[in-house]
Each structure stands twice: as C-alpha cells, then as structure tokens.
Amino acid sequence: MESGGTASATLSEQAADGQVGEEKVRRKTSRAARGAAPTESATDPAAITADEVTDSAAPVDAGRADADRTRASQSHAGRADAGRGDVAEPAGSDGAGPAAEPVAEAISRARRAAGRVRDDAATEAHRQAMVLEFFAQPVHDYVYQSLGRPVTVLRAGCVTPLAELGLDKLRQDGFNVSVVTVDVDHRRRPRTENETQTRGEVTVGDLRAIPLPPRSFDVVHCSLLLDRISHVQLVLDRFAAALRPGGLLLLRIRDRDSAAGFLDRRLPGWARRALWARLYPGEPGPFPAVYEPTGSGRGIAAYMLMRGLVITQRRTTKTLPHQPERLTRMLSVILGLIAWLSRGQLTDAHDEMLFVIRKPEDRFARVVLTLRRPGGVPSRD
C-alpha cells in the first residue's frame, strides 16, 4: 500500500509540475509578444527547457519580420511619392532644385554682362588708340624735324585732351615741348605746380578776342570746341595767323551733317542733360549745341581751300557709347531713322571728324610756267 501510495503521489507531483511548466510557457509567450522583458524566474536556465525557448523565440521573430515588412512598405511608398514629386525635399536640401535655376540664370547674365563690358572696353581702347596714333604721329614727325629749338603747342580749351598728342613720350626723349592753354573758365587753371608742368600755362580768355602772337605756335590743337561756339570762321582765322609756316592745325569736331549732330541740335535742354548724364557720367557737359555750317566737315574743307591750308589727313569715327545697353540701342535706331528720312543729307556712319592740316611754308608760292618761243629762247612775258 505504501508503494502504491507513493506511486500515486509521484504521479500527482509530476502532473502538478506539468501544469506549472505549461503555465510558465504561456506567461513567457505573452511577454515576448508584448515586447516585455522576462523576469528572473522566467530566464532561469533550470526552469526553461529547449521546447520553451523555441516556443518563446517564435513570436519574437514574427514581430521582427512584421517590423521589417512595415519599414520596407514605408520606404517603397516614399520612393513612389518622391517619383511623383509629392514628397517634400529633405531638410538639408529644401528648395535646392528650384533655387538652382535662378542662380544659374544670374551667373549666365553676369557672364554675358562681363563679356559686353570687355568688348566695349576693347572697342573704346581701339578708338582711343586710333585717335592717339592719328594725331600723335604727325606731331612726333614735326618735332623730330625741329631739332635744336623748343616746340610750342596751343591748346584750345581745357577739355581738349593732351594725351592725343603723345607729348609725354616726347618729353621723355628729351625734347622741349611747352603747352599754352586758352580757356574762358577761370576754374580750370592749374592749382599745383605739378598740374602746371603737365597741362602747361593756362590763359583765361576768349579765343575770338584774346591776343595771340602771330606765327608763334608750332601746333594748334582744338578738339570738340568748334561745334559749340559761334563765329567759327573768326576762330579759324586766328588759329591760322598764330601758326608758324609749316606748322600743324589739329581739329576734332562733331559733324553738323551727321544724324547725331542733327539730334543734338533739335533736342531740348532738359533732354540733352538727361542723356549726357546717362551716356557720359562724371564728364563735364553738355555744352551748347551751336553747330555753325563752317564747323561741319564740308565747311572745314571749304575754309581750308579758301585760306590756302592743306588737309593732309582726314578721318571719321563713331563715338556713341555702348552702355547703358538699352538706351544706346534706342539711340542707334533713332539715328538710323533720322539718316533714312533725310534721304542722304545726314549720315549715321559717323558723328565726329578728325583733321590734320598743315600750313604751307610760303602761302604766296605759285608755280610759274615759262613759254618758249619757236627759236628756243624762253619768253619773259
């Protein structure tokens, strides 16, 4: 009986142990599913068998698989939305795409503007070099032919640029070149000794009335003056009288017979001031637009023929600036229209004319032809 009771007690204890083990497995499975940390009793190696470990790991692996599938589906949906353009840019690149286009366009505009500025600067440098060579070369030739004596230059107006004559190079070569400037504005007098050496002596007075010693100047330089004064013929007479025989008269004028000269005469004063401020900022002007007929290209040619002076060189040039671009384009169209409406009387090909004029050594020299008699004896008739 004791053995039978002992056996039944053993079976009862095993059944109770089995129930306890099943209860532990159920509790561990529910904790793994909820992601809760197991307790010390649940993680005791003596209390968990291999089957319990396998059963408890299965829900954890299932949870990880579900999380991976969720992330994969979210990534796929994000890529699809990005392809449709519905998803916003990342925080580090907000607006990078749309902002890149205005930046690239601004860079392109800046490059085009810089290219135009370089072209305009090159054009202006070429024009200035052309003017410098046109006036400087005859002056250099004259000075080299006048070795042993000083050379005197009459500068008509302080606006006339001395750089056109290249006098600095002549002085560096050791030639004695002095400059006398005549201007009606006393404010243009040199204020320092350095300015006096560079610009020469400045005499305040009107070229139509100021005393000019006859045959006392080797070179008379008058640039952009005759188109803005009256009594041009009287001024030219005074230039011719003050010039030495063989001397040079250098003229630079705005042509009356050009479309630019016509427009300059017809525009009201306020419009001329506004255009000058835009086209030539910082430069003195605008000056009165007189444009006497003698101050035109045809008038200069007729005067020199009448006075016996020789035009050795003549050149035309167009000086309309290239900036500001829109304004200059509009002016170009207007000047072309004026030239077309004038039917050839006005030209848009140039707006300035340059002359190099020489005074003969003896204006009364004439070519004398001797007639021969039939006997071969020259006639004295």
ABEGO torsion letter per residue (X at the ends): XAAAAAAAAAAAAAAAAAAAAAAAAAAAAAAAAAGBBBBAAAABAAABBAAAAAAAAAAAAAAAAAAAAAAAAAAAAAAAAAAAGABBBBAAABGAAAAAAAAAAAAAAAAAAAAAAAAAAAAAAAAAAAAAAAAAAAAAAAAAAABGBBBBBBBBEAABBAAAAGAAAAAAAGBBBBBBBBBABAAABBABAAAAAAAEBBBBEBAAABBBBBGABABBBBBGAAAABBGAAAAAAAAAAABBBGBBBBBBBBBAABAAAAAAAABBAAAAAAAAAAABBGBBOBBBBAGBAAABAAAAAAAAAAAGBBBABBBBBBABBAOBAAAAAAAAAAAAAAAAAAGGABBAABABBBBBBBBBABAABBBBBBBBBAAGBBBAX
